[in-house]
Amino acid sequence: MADILPFQRKPKTPATKRSALCANGHHRWVVWQSKPFDVKRGKLVTVYRCERCGAERSESK
């Protein structure tokens, strides 16, 4: 008889799915820096950072 070999599964790679989501524009934005003041515009600015990839965007109010 032949020896039975165990079935080997590939380890899950959540980093691959995370980068694929962000590459397609599906970021998970969270407030990174709340209410810094923009001197040139004279407005409050909220800075958002993506939890997955670290991309940043800002929004002035």
TAPE-V557017 format. One record per pair of residues at least 6 apart in sequence whose ideal C-beta (glycine too) atoms are under 8 Angstrom apart, sorted by the first residue. I is the first residue (numbers start at 1). J is the second residue. If there is no record, write none. Layout:
i;j
I;J
I;J
This chain:
i;j
18;52
18;53
19;52
19;53
21;27
21;52
22;50
22;52
22;53
22;55
27;50
27;52
27;53
27;55
28;50
28;51
28;52
29;48
29;49
29;50
29;57
30;48
30;49
30;50
30;51
31;46
31;47
31;48
32;47
32;48
32;49
32;56
33;46
33;47
34;46
35;44
35;45
35;46
36;44
36;45
36;47
37;43
37;44
37;45
38;44
38;45
38;60
41;60
43;60
43;61
44;60
44;61
45;58
45;59
45;60
45;61
46;58
46;59
46;60
46;61
47;56
47;57
47;58
48;56
48;57
48;58
48;59
49;55
49;56
50;56
